[in-house]
């Protein structure tokens, strides 16, 4: 029997506050309507959520993995998919192109250009290092790589550069200045590369990055405590539902831990009225309760980083209070 309330769920389980989720999608759509937003599906890894974003007017999407591209196309969401990462073998992507989907791939070297062309991908963007540093070619070499890509038979749609070192800066004025510096590099590269696309940005710079003509935000739909520190106009929608399994003098333990939460941005949080997280281990969170904790209590844990948290689970349960009203399968997990 399908679960009807959160009491029916085996914990740890992902739950999504449906009202907060709807608010976030509407708020971002108002700020960045249509093609101004290219939602990044790596944050939620769910074609069900992507369909909600598509219904809100966003028909172009950003993907992080080949599997995400495959699953989006299979779900009928292949109007314009950007794989914002380099690959060694683009054969699977070529099959997606052959099926009728539009796939653009990021390239930053002669090798990735050759891989795209050999795999059957027809379009690319030049990935530019704007200071993260991660993937991406130096801005002053981007034009030459674009020429190389065109010579290999690829259509170069423009440039991409992710200011990932900027998006989480809690100082808004510093975030603005750093974003401008990063985008100056990207625009210089674009002047040499050409093409229609200047693709960049994330949830932390969605309203700051006015230089890019499309923003690759993703976390806004569900949110986490890292982005909450930036005081963005989005609501926390995603939680890990956990059960209290042990109560001792001065502390309690629930059954969520490292294997159900992304921890690279630090510890998760609890509602201040519930308690303070002390530490996390593989399957447990030890916390200091603010009110009397009881064996079997269900509590909501707020993750610090949404993307890896979602990837640990296979389903997100959409709730209205404690009533389950829908589910978002995490069907784009894996590679």
N, C-alpha and C positions, 0 to 999 in steps of 0.2 A: 504494500500500500504506500502511495506517495505521502511524504511527510506533509502535515497540514500546519503545524506550528513549530517554532524553534525547539520545543520540548521533544519533538520527534527526531531531531537531528543527532547523529553521532558526532561527537566533538573530538578534536577541533574541526570546525566547519566555517566556511566563508559565508557571511551574510551581507547583503546590500540593502541599505535603507532606500526603498523605492522612491520616496518623495525627495530625498536629498539627491539621488541620482538624476531624477527628472529635472530638478532645479539646476544642476550643474550643466547638463546638456543644453538646456534652454539659455542659461547665462552665457555660455561660450558661443552658442549660435548667434545670439544677439551681438556679441562683441566681434566675432569673426564669422560672418555669414558665408555660406556657400564655399567657393573655392579658396577663400582666404584662409580656411583651415583645412589642412590635410591630416586628419586624426591619426595618431600613431597607435596601432593596435597592439604593440608590444606590452602596453600597460595593462590591458585587460584580457588579451588573448582569447577573445570570445566573438564569434561571428554574430551571436545574438545581440551583443552590445553594438557591434559595427552596423547592424541593420537599423538600430535605433538612431545612430549617428547619420546614417544614410537618409533615413526618413526625415531628419532635421535639415537636410539639404546639402550634406557633405558627401560628395560622390567620389572624391579622390582620397586615397588612404596611403599611409606610410606603414611599411612592414620592416621587421628586424630579421626575420628568418625566411628561408625558402619555404618551410612548411606554412608559415603564415600566408605567404603569397598563394600557395596551392589551395589552402582552405578558403581564403577569401574569394578566389576565382570560382571554386566549386560551389560556394554559397550564392553565386550570382552577383558578387560585389567586385567584379574585375574591370570596372570602367577605366580605372587609372590607378595602378598599384606601383608604388615606388619602393623598391628594396633598398633601404638606406644603409646598406653594408656591402662590403666587397665579398666576392666568393671566388674560390679556386676553380670550381666546376659549375657552369651555368646550364648544364644539360636539362635538369628538371625545370628550370625557369623557361627554357626554350619550349618545352612541352606545354607549359601553361600558355605561352604566346600562341602556339599552334592551335590551342583550344579556342582561341578567340579573345582572350583577355589582353589588356594592354599592360605591359610590364616594362618598367624603367629600372635600370640598375645603377648603383653608384660605382664609379671606377676612380682609382687614384694612382694607377701605374700602367706601364705597358703590359704587364702580365694580366691585370684584371681586364683591360681592354680586350686582350686576346681571348681570355676565358669567356667574356660576354659574347664576342663574335662567334667563337667556336660552338658555344652552347645554343645559339639560335635566338639570342636576345637582340632586338633591333634598336633599342633606344637606351640612352644613358644620361646621367648627370655627372659632372666632374666634382668629386668630393674634395673639398678644400680644407686644409688645416687652418682653423681660425684661432688657434691658441689652446685647445683643450688639454694636451694634445692626444689625439687618438689616430684613427685613420685620416687620410686626406693628404693631398699633394700640397707642396708649398705654393702660395698664391702666384708667385712670379713664374711658375712652371705650368700653371693650369692651361694657358692658351695652347702651348705646344702639345700637351696631352689631348686636348680637344681636337686638334688637327690630326693627331695620330688616330683617334677614335673614328673620325670621319673617313680617314683613309682606309680603315678596316671595315667600313660599311655601316657604321653606327650613326644614328641621328643623335646629335648632342642637344638635349633639351635645355641645358643651362647648368647652374652650379648648385651645390649644396654645402652647407657648412654649419656644424652644430656647436653652439656656444655653451657646451655642457659644463664648463668651468664657471659659468656665469649664472645659470638658471637658479641655483640654490642659494645665492648670496642673500642673507637676510637684510642687508643694508640696501634699500631700494635705490638710493642715489648712486651707490657704487655699482649696483647691478645695471643701471642705465648707462653709466660711463663705460663699463666693461663691455657691455653689449655693443655700444657704438664702435668701440675699438675693433671688436671681432668682425662686425659687419663691414667696416671700412676695408678690411682685408678681403672679405667675400665679394664686395662690389668691385674692387680692383681686379680680382680674378674674373668676375663676370664680364668686365669690359673687354678682356682678352678672349674669353670663351664664346660669348654670345648666347643666344637661345632665350626662351621666354621665362624660364624658371629661375627664381632666386629663393631657394628652399632652406629654411632654418627654423630656429626657435623651439621652445618647449613651454610647458605650463608656467614656469617661473618668469618667462619673458614674453608671454602671449600678448600683453598690452604695451610692451616696451619696444619690441622689435618691429619698427615701422619700415625698416630697410628691406626685409624679405617680403616677397609678394605672396608667400604661403607659409603658414606656421605649422610645425609638426608636433603640436601638443597632444598628450595622451592621458597623463595622470589626472587631469582636471575632472574626469568623469567619476572617479572613485575617491581620489585624494588620499593623503597620508600625513603623518605628523611633520615630516620634513618640509613639505610644501605648506602646511598649515602655519608654520612659523613666519611665512612671508605675508600673512594677512591678505590672501587672495580672496576674491568674492565667490569662492566655491565651498561647498559643505562636505564634511566628512561623511562618505557614504559606505565605505567598506570597513568591515570588522571581522575579526576572527572570534567566533563564538567558542567559549571554553567552559569547562566544568570544574568546579572546586573539588579536588580529590583528597585533600589533606588539610587539616586545621590544627595548628599548634599555638602555644602561648606566644603571642606577638607577631605571628606570620601565618600565611596560608599559601597553598600551592594549587594551581590549576593546570589542566592538561594540554596547554599549548606551549610551544617552545621553538627551538631552532629549526625543527623539521616542518614547521607550519607557518613560519614568519620570515620575511626578509630582514636581516639584521645588519646589513652593511651600512645603514644610516643610523645605527644605534638601537637602543632598547625600544620595545613597543610601549604604549601607554595605556592606562586604565582611566575610566571616569574618576575625577578627583574624589568623588564621594565614595568610590569603591576602595581605592587604596593606591599605593605607590609601588611600582615595579622595583624589586631589588636586583634580581638577576634572572637570566634565562639559561636553561640547559636543554638537552636534546628534546625532551618531551614535556618539560615543565617550566612554568613561570613561578618564581617565589616572590610574594609581594606582602607588603605591610598593609593590612586592612584598616580602613578608616571607620568602618562599621563592622558589627559582628558578622563574621564569615561563617557559613554553614556548609557542611559536606553536601555536595550535590547542587549547590548554587550555580546558575548559569551567569557568566559575566562576559562582557564584550571587550575584546582587546583591540586597540587601534595600532596598526602597523606603522613603522617609521618609513617603510619604502614599499609602495604598492606593487611594483612590477614583479619582483621575485616572490613576494607573498602570494600573489595570484598563481604563479607558476607551480607552486607546491600543491595546488588543489585541482580537482577535476570539475567542480561545480560551484557556482555562486548562487545562494538562495536569496531571492528578492523578498523582502519582508515589509509589512506594514505593522509596526509594533512587533509583536511576536507571531503574527499570522503570516504564513508563507503565501505569497500571491503569484510568484513566478520563479523561474530559474534561468540563469545564464550559464550554459555549459562552457567550460574552459576548453574548447575544442581545438585551439591552436597551440596547445602545449607541444614541446618537442621541436625537432629540427628537420 
